[in-house]
């Protein structure tokens, strides 16, 4: 089977992101090779590993050996009886440190020779495609959507020098769950960076240009059934978890423009919630299978030429001129 180019945008959704890996496996089986990838939160994790060169089979092995409970790394203050979580929120702005995750993703990227965004440079001059990876985060101090590495300059950082693992850590910093990353703005202000899903959980438009695209962009979206299990709220942490899950689920319920839906693989995630860090192996396997099922159904009907005729007529983008 000949190799076909594609860009991919992966939605965030915490542990539900396992479904993204299943859909990605079918995409690879269809003969596609990713040129550029982007993601938010869990989607940023998948995108970063793909950009680093992980195959679908390697991603599956990573997922199969992952214990999400280890991401719940607590500091000493969290172990103070009764008051620990409240004190952690007050002083550290999050229950869990996020350090374990950052070192975990750094190790996985380093295994493929990826450390900074300089390792992901392309030959393109257009900023949209200058780096193979875009990581979406949110600066809640300034109310701004961030695209890393491009927006690193807002914090006096060289985009090429930005640590990829650090960028992904920023993107997956679920508010209240994980401590935000603090960056200094050009003006010297402390800015709190959190999960990109706060502002844009599914930026499927990210690699678009005017006119006819040189190759497609596929969106990988996590969707819930309309009737979901109720949130069990029995304390501050479960309250914050319910708040964030509700916010992410609201992204799922929003209307998606037809031209974006036409290139989107909707992955049903059933009863699983974004913050189910105690996810069972059976549920993880089910999510992966759901991703595969959704992708097979999508590719059974996908027609790039028909998509272009209906939605993207016009002058070709600059990349098409060099094919």
C-alpha positions as CSV (number, residue, x, y, z in Angstrom):
1,X,0.0,0.0,0.0
2,X,1.4,3.4,-1.0
3,X,2.0,6.0,1.8
4,X,-0.3,9.0,1.9
5,X,0.4,12.2,3.8
6,X,-2.0,13.5,6.4
7,X,-2.0,16.0,9.3
8,X,-3.7,15.0,12.5
9,X,-5.4,16.9,15.4
10,X,-6.1,15.0,18.6
11,X,-8.7,16.2,21.1
12,X,-8.0,16.2,24.8
13,X,-9.9,14.1,27.2
14,X,-7.7,12.7,30.0
15,X,-7.6,9.0,30.2
16,X,-10.2,8.7,27.4
17,X,-7.3,9.5,25.1
18,X,-6.6,5.8,24.9
19,X,-9.3,5.8,22.2
20,X,-7.2,8.2,20.1
21,X,-4.4,5.5,19.9
22,X,-6.9,2.9,18.6
23,X,-8.1,5.3,15.9
24,X,-4.5,6.2,15.0
25,X,-3.7,2.5,14.5
26,X,-6.3,2.1,11.8
27,X,-5.1,5.4,10.2
28,X,-1.7,3.8,9.9
29,X,-3.1,0.6,8.5
30,X,-4.9,2.7,5.8
31,X,-1.4,3.7,4.6
32,X,-1.3,7.3,6.0
33,X,1.8,8.9,7.4
34,X,1.6,12.0,9.6
35,X,3.3,15.1,8.4
36,X,2.1,17.5,11.2
37,X,0.3,16.7,14.4
38,X,-1.3,18.8,17.1
39,X,-3.2,18.0,20.3
40,X,-4.6,19.2,23.6
41,X,-4.1,17.5,26.9
42,X,-4.2,13.7,26.3
43,X,-4.3,14.6,22.6
44,X,-1.0,16.4,23.1
45,X,0.5,13.2,24.6
46,X,-0.5,11.2,21.5
47,X,0.6,13.9,19.1
48,X,4.0,14.3,20.7
49,X,4.7,10.6,20.6
50,X,3.6,10.4,17.0
51,X,5.8,13.4,16.1
52,X,8.7,11.7,17.8
53,X,8.3,8.7,15.6
54,X,6.3,6.2,17.6
55,X,4.4,3.7,15.5
56,X,0.9,2.6,16.3
57,X,2.2,-0.7,17.6
58,X,4.7,1.1,19.9
59,X,1.9,3.4,21.2
60,X,-0.2,0.4,22.0
61,X,2.7,-1.1,24.0
62,X,3.1,2.2,25.9
63,X,-0.6,2.2,26.8
64,X,-0.7,-1.4,27.8
65,X,2.2,-0.9,30.3
66,X,0.9,2.4,31.7
67,X,-0.6,2.7,35.2
68,X,-2.5,6.0,35.2
69,X,-2.6,6.0,39.0
70,X,1.2,6.8,39.1
71,X,0.4,10.2,37.5
72,X,-1.3,11.1,40.8
73,X,2.0,12.2,42.5
74,X,1.4,14.0,45.8
75,X,3.8,16.3,47.7
76,X,4.4,16.0,51.4
77,X,1.7,18.6,52.1
78,X,-1.0,16.4,50.6
79,X,-0.4,13.8,53.3
80,X,-1.4,16.1,56.1
81,X,-4.6,14.4,57.6
82,X,-7.9,16.1,56.5
83,X,-6.3,19.4,55.4
84,X,-3.8,18.1,52.9
85,X,-5.7,18.5,49.6
86,X,-7.1,21.9,50.7
87,X,-3.6,23.1,51.6
88,X,-2.2,21.8,48.3
89,X,-4.8,23.7,46.4
90,X,-4.2,26.8,48.4
91,X,-0.4,26.8,48.2
92,X,0.4,24.8,45.1
93,X,-2.8,25.4,43.0
94,X,-3.2,21.7,42.4
95,X,-3.5,18.4,44.2
96,X,-0.9,16.5,42.2
97,X,2.6,17.6,41.3
98,X,2.7,16.5,37.6
99,X,6.4,15.7,38.0
100,X,6.0,12.0,37.5
101,X,4.1,12.6,34.2
102,X,6.7,15.1,32.9
103,X,9.6,12.7,33.5
104,X,7.6,9.8,32.0
105,X,6.9,11.7,28.7
106,X,10.4,13.1,28.7
107,X,11.8,9.5,28.9
108,X,9.5,8.3,26.1
109,X,10.5,11.2,23.8
110,X,14.2,10.8,24.5
111,X,14.0,7.2,23.5
112,X,13.3,8.5,20.0
113,X,15.9,11.3,20.1
114,X,13.5,14.1,20.8
115,X,14.2,16.6,23.5
116,X,13.4,20.2,22.3
117,X,11.3,21.4,19.5
118,X,14.5,21.9,17.5
119,X,14.4,18.1,17.1
120,X,11.0,18.5,15.4
121,X,11.9,21.2,12.9
122,X,10.8,20.9,9.2
123,X,12.1,22.6,6.1
124,X,9.0,24.8,6.0
125,X,9.2,28.5,6.4
126,X,5.5,29.0,7.1
127,X,5.0,29.1,10.9
128,X,2.0,26.7,10.6
129,X,4.3,23.9,9.5
130,X,7.7,24.9,10.8
131,X,7.5,22.3,13.6
132,X,5.9,18.9,13.2
133,X,4.2,19.3,16.5
134,X,1.8,21.9,18.0
135,X,0.8,21.7,21.6
136,X,-2.2,23.5,22.8
137,X,-2.3,25.0,26.3
138,X,-4.1,27.9,28.1
139,X,-2.7,30.9,29.9
140,X,-5.4,31.6,32.4
141,X,-3.6,34.7,33.8
142,X,-4.1,36.4,30.5
143,X,-7.0,34.4,29.2
144,X,-5.1,33.4,26.1
145,X,-5.0,30.3,23.9
146,X,-1.3,29.1,23.5
147,X,0.2,27.2,20.6
148,X,3.6,25.8,21.5
149,X,6.3,26.2,20.4
150,X,5.2,29.3,18.5
151,X,4.0,31.2,21.6
152,X,7.1,30.5,23.6
153,X,8.4,33.9,22.5
154,X,5.7,35.5,24.7
155,X,7.6,34.2,27.7
156,X,11.1,35.2,26.5
157,X,11.8,31.6,25.3
158,X,13.2,30.5,22.0
159,X,10.7,28.1,20.4
160,X,13.5,25.8,19.2
161,X,14.8,25.5,22.8
162,X,11.5,24.7,24.4
163,X,11.4,21.3,26.1
164,X,8.8,19.2,24.4
165,X,8.0,17.3,27.6
166,X,7.5,20.6,29.4
167,X,5.1,21.8,26.7
168,X,3.0,18.6,26.9
169,X,3.1,18.9,30.7
170,X,1.5,22.3,30.4
171,X,-1.1,21.1,28.0
172,X,-2.3,18.3,30.4
173,X,-2.4,20.3,33.6
174,X,-6.0,19.7,34.4
175,X,-7.1,22.6,36.7
176,X,-7.1,21.7,40.4
177,X,-5.8,18.2,39.7
178,X,-2.3,19.1,38.6
179,X,-0.2,22.1,39.6
180,X,-0.1,24.7,36.8
181,X,3.2,25.5,35.2
182,X,4.3,29.1,35.9
183,X,6.0,31.1,33.1
184,X,7.3,34.7,33.2
185,X,5.8,37.0,30.5
186,X,8.0,39.5,28.7
187,X,6.8,42.1,31.3
188,X,7.9,39.9,34.1
189,X,4.4,38.8,35.2
190,X,3.8,35.3,36.5
191,X,1.5,33.5,34.2
192,X,-0.3,30.2,35.1
193,X,-0.4,27.7,32.2
194,X,-3.0,24.9,32.3
195,X,-4.8,22.3,30.2
196,X,-5.5,23.6,26.7
197,X,-9.0,22.1,26.9
198,X,-10.0,25.1,29.0
199,X,-10.0,27.2,25.8
200,X,-9.7,24.9,22.8
201,X,-10.0,21.2,23.1
202,X,-10.3,20.4,19.4
203,X,-8.5,22.9,17.2
204,X,-9.0,20.8,14.0
205,X,-8.5,24.0,11.9
206,X,-4.9,24.5,13.1
207,X,-3.1,23.4,9.9
208,X,-5.7,24.9,7.5
209,X,-4.8,27.5,4.8
210,X,-7.0,29.2,2.3
211,X,-7.9,27.1,-0.8
212,X,-7.4,23.5,-1.6
213,X,-5.2,21.5,0.8
214,X,-2.3,19.5,-0.4
215,X,-3.4,16.6,1.8
216,X,-6.1,16.1,4.4
217,X,-6.3,16.9,8.1
218,X,-8.0,14.3,10.2
219,X,-9.6,15.3,13.5
220,X,-9.7,12.7,16.3
221,X,-12.6,13.6,18.7
222,X,-13.7,12.0,21.9
223,X,-17.5,12.0,22.3
224,X,-19.9,10.9,25.1
225,X,-23.3,9.4,25.0
226,X,-26.1,11.8,25.8
227,X,-27.0,9.8,28.9
228,X,-23.8,9.5,31.0
229,X,-23.3,8.2,34.6
230,X,-23.9,10.9,37.2
231,X,-20.9,12.5,39.0
232,X,-20.4,11.3,42.6
233,X,-19.4,14.4,44.5
234,X,-18.2,13.7,48.1
235,X,-15.6,16.4,48.6
236,X,-13.6,19.2,47.0
237,X,-11.5,17.0,44.7
238,X,-14.5,15.2,43.3
239,X,-16.2,18.5,42.9
240,X,-13.4,19.9,40.8
241,X,-13.2,16.6,38.8
242,X,-16.9,16.9,38.0
243,X,-16.5,20.6,37.1
244,X,-13.6,19.9,34.6
245,X,-15.3,16.8,33.1
246,X,-18.5,18.8,32.6
247,X,-16.5,21.5,30.8
248,X,-14.8,19.0,28.5
249,X,-18.0,17.2,27.8
250,X,-19.5,20.5,26.9
251,X,-16.9,20.7,24.1
252,X,-18.2,17.4,22.8
253,X,-21.8,18.7,22.8
254,X,-21.0,21.9,20.8
255,X,-22.0,22.1,17.2
256,X,-19.1,21.3,14.8
257,X,-19.2,22.9,11.5
258,X,-20.1,20.5,8.7
259,X,-16.7,21.0,6.9
260,X,-14.9,20.0,10.1
261,X,-17.2,17.1,10.9
262,X,-16.6,15.7,7.5
263,X,-13.0,15.1,8.4
264,X,-13.5,14.1,12.0
265,X,-13.3,10.6,13.5
266,X,-15.8,10.6,16.5
267,X,-14.7,8.1,19.1
268,X,-17.4,7.1,21.6
269,X,-16.0,6.9,25.1
270,X,-19.1,5.5,26.9
271,X,-19.1,5.7,30.7
272,X,-15.4,6.6,31.1
273,X,-14.6,10.0,32.5
274,X,-11.5,12.2,31.7
275,X,-10.3,11.9,35.3
276,X,-10.8,8.2,35.8
277,X,-7.2,7.6,36.8
278,X,-8.1,4.3,38.4
279,X,-9.2,3.0,34.9
280,X,-9.3,-0.8,34.7
281,X,-7.4,-2.7,32.1
282,X,-10.7,-3.9,30.7
283,X,-12.0,-0.4,30.2
284,X,-8.7,0.7,28.7
285,X,-8.9,-2.2,26.1
286,X,-12.5,-1.2,25.4
287,X,-11.6,2.4,24.7
288,X,-8.8,1.3,22.4
289,X,-11.3,-0.9,20.5
290,X,-13.8,2.0,20.3
291,X,-11.1,4.1,18.6
292,X,-10.4,1.3,16.1
293,X,-14.1,0.9,15.4
294,X,-14.7,4.6,14.9
295,X,-11.7,4.9,12.5
296,X,-12.8,1.9,10.4
297,X,-16.3,3.4,10.0
298,X,-14.8,6.8,9.0
299,X,-12.4,5.4,6.4
300,X,-15.2,3.3,4.8
301,X,-16.8,6.6,3.7
302,X,-13.8,9.0,3.4
303,X,-13.2,10.5,0.0
304,X,-10.6,13.3,-0.1
305,X,-11.5,14.4,-3.6
306,X,-15.2,14.7,-2.7
307,X,-14.2,16.6,0.5
308,X,-12.2,19.1,-1.5
309,X,-14.9,19.6,-4.0
310,X,-17.5,20.3,-1.4
311,X,-15.5,22.3,1.2
312,X,-12.1,23.4,0.1
313,X,-12.2,24.7,-3.5
314,X,-9.8,27.5,-4.4
315,X,-6.1,28.0,-4.9
316,X,-3.9,25.2,-3.5
317,X,-1.9,25.9,-0.4
318,X,1.8,26.5,-0.7
319,X,2.8,22.9,0.1
320,X,0.8,21.6,-2.9
321,X,3.0,23.6,-5.2
322,X,6.1,21.6,-4.1
323,X,4.6,18.1,-4.4
